[in-house]
Every structure is written in structure tokens, then in C-alpha cells.
Amino acid sequence: MDKDEFNDNISLNSRLLDLLVRIIKGESVSEEELNFLIENGYITLSSGIIQPTNKAMEKIKQLKNKMEVLNFYNFHPYLRPAVTVDGIIYYRGKLVLIKRGNEPYKGLYALPGGYVNYNETVEDAFLREMKEEIGVDIYQWKLFTVLSDPKRDPRGHTISIVFEGTAYEEPKAGDDASGVFLIKEEDAIKLNMAFDHQEVIKKFIQCKSLPR
């Protein structure tokens, strides 16, 4: 999203947030604004009494958080790369890989993972993404490496924090994974994989063989 789109988002969200807060405070609004809020389910009007709905209260919470994010990115002096987490997960001695259900690299093998949410630690994001994408809790997990090549993701500059860990329940596909596969290490390094995931698996296998 470019700067003009950010400004448009901020302007629209700011106006809606202001309108909803005015309603909550009992301040006057125009007939056009009132009809907009009724039509979109933000308020009910009965016997001249305006009552905010649960949708309105939830929207206020969402918009406040979104406004914080948009303002941060719009006015921060530096461009910000996206941050993701990926997992090198083993189940019964085999690597857990997914097939991507979405572009980019739709249909290719990949490590399970996803984006870090705003106000979320990378550790929490890792555990959440593993639960969402392969349906299991992860144990004995720890940081393995960081992937930071600005050209590693065709969607733009994306940093990946890679963790390793173990699953004790059989993984199942979820979220944007079209399937989950248990692959031997020696077979995984021969696969055509998304992003730089094949290289990071090779690096992990090499590191495992080093004396500790």
C-alpha cells in the first residue's frame, strides 16, 4: 500500500471512529450519518432513542487498533519490512512440511508458518501459526535462525524468524495449507520448495551434524 492509500485509509477510518464515538457520547449527528449507521447495523433507533449495537462497540475497538497501526506506518521515518515466523518441526523423526494453498508459490512444499501480528511477540506468533497451520502444539522449541534477504519473498521485503521444535500429535492441514506431509530429511532437500525453505532445511541438517 502506497502513501496515498495509507492516507485514504486513515481518513476514512478516522471519520467512522469519530462518528461512532459521537454517538456513544450522545452528541448530535446529521440525518445522513444517522441513516448510514442504521443501515450498517451500528445503531438501532426506537421511539427516538439511539442505541449503539455490539457491532458498533466492537468496531470502535478494531478501528482504534487499526488507526494506531496505520499512523505508525504512515508517519514512521523508516520503511518497515514484514515479519514472519517459520517452523522446522519434527514428528516421529520426519520433517513436517505443508503444500501452500495460496500464492505466491501455490502448490509448492514449504515450512509451516505465517505473519507476525501487530502487538504480538515472534514466540507467540510461532506457536499460534503452528497451531493454525498444522493443528498441533509444539514442544522443545527454540530459535534456529533468521532469514533476511530483502529479495527472498516476491511480495516484498520480508524477514522470517525460524524456530525448530517437536510435535507429539499428528499434524493436520489448516489455515492456508492445502496439505501436510511427513518427509524424511534426505528427501526434503531434493524437493522444489517455496521461498528459501530448502536452503534453510539444508542448513539445519548441517548444523545438527556438528559437534556440540
MOURNOR-V114186 format. One record per pair of residues at least 24 apart in sequence whose ideal C-beta (glycine too) atoms are under 7 Angstrom apart, sorted by sequence separation. I is the first residue (numbers start at 0). J is the second residue. D is the distance in Angstrom with one decimal. If there is no record, write none. Layout:
I,J,D  I,J,D
//
This chain:
86,110,6.0  140,164,3.2  85,110,4.3  86,111,5.2  139,164,6.0  86,112,5.9  138,164,6.4  139,165,5.0  22,49,6.4  85,112,3.5  137,164,3.9  138,165,5.2  23,51,5.8  84,112,5.3  137,165,6.8  22,51,5.9  83,112,5.8  84,113,6.9  137,166,6.0  138,167,6.3  83,113,6.2  83,114,5.3  84,115,6.1  135,166,4.4  83,115,6.5  81,114,6.5  82,115,4.5  135,168,4.7  97,132,6.4  135,170,5.3  19,55,5.5  97,133,6.8  134,170,6.0  84,121,5.6  125,162,4.8  133,170,3.9  134,171,4.2  95,133,5.8  133,171,6.8  161,199,5.9  19,58,6.4  20,59,6.9  82,121,6.9  86,125,6.3  121,160,4.6  134,173,5.1  19,59,5.3  84,124,4.8  133,173,6.8  163,203,6.8  84,125,4.3  88,129,6.7  132,173,5.7  131,173,5.7  132,174,4.5  152,194,6.2  16,59,6.6  86,129,5.3  131,174,4.5  151,194,5.9  84,128,5.6  132,176,5.2  151,195,5.1  88,133,7.0  16,62,4.4  133,179,5.5  15,62,6.4  16,63,6.8  148,195,7.0  68,117,5.3  88,137,6.4  146,195,6.0  12,62,5.3  16,66,6.5  103,153,5.0  86,137,6.8  103,154,6.4  12,65,5.9  13,66,6.6  146,199,6.4  12,66,5.7  144,199,6.6  87,143,6.1  9,66,7.0  12,69,7.0  144,202,6.9  9,69,5.0  143,203,6.2  8,69,5.5  9,70,6.6  113,174,7.0  5,69,6.0  9,73,6.4  111,176,6.7  5,72,6.6  6,73,6.9  5,73,4.5  95,166,6.4  81,155,6.6  83,157,5.8  85,159,5.2  87,161,6.5  101,175,4.8  84,159,6.9  95,170,5.0  97,172,6.7  100,175,4.7  80,156,4.0  81,157,4.5  82,158,5.2  83,159,4.8  84,160,5.0  85,161,4.9  86,162,5.5  87,163,4.5  88,164,5.6  89,165,5.3  90,166,4.4  100,176,5.8  80,157,6.2  100,177,3.8  80,158,5.3  82,160,6.9  84,162,6.6  86,164,6.2  88,166,5.5  98,176,6.7  99,177,6.9  90,169,6.8  97,176,3.8  98,177,4.8  90,170,5.9  98,178,4.6  97,178,6.7  97,179,5.6  108,190,4.9  109,192,6.0  95,179,6.5  96,180,5.0  107,191,6.1  108,192,4.8  109,193,4.0  107,192,6.0  108,193,6.9  109,194,6.7  95,181,6.4  96,182,5.3  107,193,4.4  110,196,4.9  109,196,5.3  93,181,4.1  94,182,5.0  93,182,6.0  104,193,3.5  93,183,5.9  94,184,6.2  104,194,6.9  90,181,6.0  96,187,6.6  94,187,5.0  99,193,5.7  94,200,7.0  87,200,6.8  87,203,5.3
//
